[in-house]
Amino acid sequence: MKEKIKELFAKLSRAEQLELIRELNSGIAAENPIVRINELSQEVYGQNIRFDISNVGDKHIPEIKVELITPWGIFESIGPNQRVAKSKAAESALKAAQTASVNSIYNEEF
């Protein structure tokens, strides 16, 4: 299947290839938890999120540690690269924000 996709992609003009790549990437960006968590932080608190990044692995097997700093807490994650570690930390922050939102609604009702 991948070979067929590559073959069809190669038949497209350069402009069509670039347009297709842009379209596919726009769908990915919408699902990015880092974008969602930053938007939430800006909407609710008027602040951007911040990342502190460090390498906790060795030269041969890198492990990237990320601390995501938000107005409602610090969320840590470790991954094989920055992208993975940042996404994991952002997902944790989103879960915490959703839990806090549910708890505040629950406390207001009772």
C-alpha beads as a LAMMPS data file, in Angstrom:
LAMMPS data file: protein, C-alpha beads

110 atoms
109 bonds

1 atom types
1 bond types

-500.0 500.0 xlo xhi
-500.0 500.0 ylo yhi
-500.0 500.0 zlo zhi

Masses

1 110.0

Atoms # bond

1 1 1 0.000 0.000 0.000
2 1 1 2.814 2.431 0.893
3 1 1 4.529 1.760 -2.410
4 1 1 1.340 2.558 -4.310
5 1 1 0.962 5.832 -2.391
6 1 1 4.579 6.752 -3.134
7 1 1 4.055 5.936 -6.796
8 1 1 0.933 8.107 -7.029
9 1 1 2.631 10.926 -5.100
10 1 1 5.551 10.886 -7.549
11 1 1 3.107 11.412 -10.440
12 1 1 1.884 14.698 -8.960
13 1 1 3.452 17.989 -9.981
14 1 1 5.714 19.704 -7.439
15 1 1 2.994 22.257 -6.663
16 1 1 0.415 19.503 -6.115
17 1 1 2.832 17.607 -3.861
18 1 1 3.406 20.701 -1.709
19 1 1 -0.321 21.411 -1.485
20 1 1 -1.013 17.831 -0.433
21 1 1 1.694 17.968 2.236
22 1 1 0.303 21.270 3.581
23 1 1 -3.190 19.821 3.718
24 1 1 -2.055 16.678 5.526
25 1 1 0.004 18.683 8.029
26 1 1 -2.878 21.023 8.804
27 1 1 -4.911 18.049 10.021
28 1 1 -2.063 16.920 12.253
29 1 1 -1.602 20.366 13.810
30 1 1 -5.254 20.418 14.872
31 1 1 -4.703 17.292 16.953
32 1 1 -1.468 18.497 18.543
33 1 1 -1.869 18.541 22.354
34 1 1 0.842 21.206 22.676
35 1 1 -1.182 23.630 20.576
36 1 1 -4.360 22.830 22.516
37 1 1 -2.718 23.286 25.926
38 1 1 -1.134 26.596 24.901
39 1 1 -4.477 27.873 23.578
40 1 1 -6.166 26.848 26.834
41 1 1 -3.497 28.591 28.897
42 1 1 -3.838 31.774 26.852
43 1 1 -7.648 31.771 26.994
44 1 1 -7.993 31.067 30.711
45 1 1 -4.860 32.621 32.213
46 1 1 -3.545 34.946 29.502
47 1 1 -0.151 33.223 29.641
48 1 1 1.888 31.031 27.329
49 1 1 3.198 27.663 28.422
50 1 1 6.945 27.077 28.775
51 1 1 9.155 24.015 28.385
52 1 1 12.401 23.206 30.210
53 1 1 14.261 20.495 28.306
54 1 1 17.214 18.364 29.385
55 1 1 18.920 15.193 28.198
56 1 1 18.892 12.561 30.947
57 1 1 20.168 9.721 28.758
58 1 1 23.615 9.060 27.369
59 1 1 25.174 9.661 23.939
60 1 1 24.041 6.328 22.540
61 1 1 20.524 6.178 23.994
62 1 1 19.172 9.687 24.426
63 1 1 16.279 10.279 26.772
64 1 1 14.819 13.742 26.780
65 1 1 13.196 15.041 29.959
66 1 1 10.658 17.815 29.532
67 1 1 9.040 19.958 32.192
68 1 1 5.940 21.716 30.924
69 1 1 5.275 24.793 33.027
70 1 1 1.677 26.017 33.037
71 1 1 -0.204 28.408 35.335
72 1 1 -1.880 25.376 36.975
73 1 1 1.215 23.211 37.495
74 1 1 4.368 21.582 36.222
75 1 1 4.089 18.385 34.201
76 1 1 7.099 16.143 33.537
77 1 1 7.645 13.584 30.838
78 1 1 10.499 11.577 29.339
79 1 1 10.719 10.448 25.735
80 1 1 13.165 9.415 23.027
81 1 1 13.037 12.918 21.517
82 1 1 11.689 16.382 22.310
83 1 1 8.547 16.032 20.212
84 1 1 7.404 12.873 21.987
85 1 1 8.301 14.129 25.458
86 1 1 6.552 17.481 24.898
87 1 1 3.410 15.762 23.599
88 1 1 3.264 13.416 26.605
89 1 1 3.645 16.333 29.021
90 1 1 0.966 18.321 27.175
91 1 1 -1.431 15.364 27.317
92 1 1 -0.890 15.117 31.088
93 1 1 -1.548 18.846 31.462
94 1 1 -4.753 18.571 29.412
95 1 1 -5.998 15.723 31.608
96 1 1 -5.236 17.757 34.730
97 1 1 -7.037 20.787 33.313
98 1 1 -10.088 18.676 32.445
99 1 1 -10.108 17.104 35.916
100 1 1 -9.867 20.536 37.541
101 1 1 -12.711 21.792 35.370
102 1 1 -14.934 18.818 36.271
103 1 1 -14.131 19.236 39.984
104 1 1 -14.971 22.950 39.938
105 1 1 -18.315 22.246 38.256
106 1 1 -19.030 19.470 40.780
107 1 1 -18.207 21.761 43.738
108 1 1 -20.419 24.547 42.391
109 1 1 -23.427 22.249 42.048
110 1 1 -23.288 20.825 45.587

Bonds

1 1 1 2
2 1 2 3
3 1 3 4
4 1 4 5
5 1 5 6
6 1 6 7
7 1 7 8
8 1 8 9
9 1 9 10
10 1 10 11
11 1 11 12
12 1 12 13
13 1 13 14
14 1 14 15
15 1 15 16
16 1 16 17
17 1 17 18
18 1 18 19
19 1 19 20
20 1 20 21
21 1 21 22
22 1 22 23
23 1 23 24
24 1 24 25
25 1 25 26
26 1 26 27
27 1 27 28
28 1 28 29
29 1 29 30
30 1 30 31
31 1 31 32
32 1 32 33
33 1 33 34
34 1 34 35
35 1 35 36
36 1 36 37
37 1 37 38
38 1 38 39
39 1 39 40
40 1 40 41
41 1 41 42
42 1 42 43
43 1 43 44
44 1 44 45
45 1 45 46
46 1 46 47
47 1 47 48
48 1 48 49
49 1 49 50
50 1 50 51
51 1 51 52
52 1 52 53
53 1 53 54
54 1 54 55
55 1 55 56
56 1 56 57
57 1 57 58
58 1 58 59
59 1 59 60
60 1 60 61
61 1 61 62
62 1 62 63
63 1 63 64
64 1 64 65
65 1 65 66
66 1 66 67
67 1 67 68
68 1 68 69
69 1 69 70
70 1 70 71
71 1 71 72
72 1 72 73
73 1 73 74
74 1 74 75
75 1 75 76
76 1 76 77
77 1 77 78
78 1 78 79
79 1 79 80
80 1 80 81
81 1 81 82
82 1 82 83
83 1 83 84
84 1 84 85
85 1 85 86
86 1 86 87
87 1 87 88
88 1 88 89
89 1 89 90
90 1 90 91
91 1 91 92
92 1 92 93
93 1 93 94
94 1 94 95
95 1 95 96
96 1 96 97
97 1 97 98
98 1 98 99
99 1 99 100
100 1 100 101
101 1 101 102
102 1 102 103
103 1 103 104
104 1 104 105
105 1 105 106
106 1 106 107
107 1 107 108
108 1 108 109
109 1 109 110
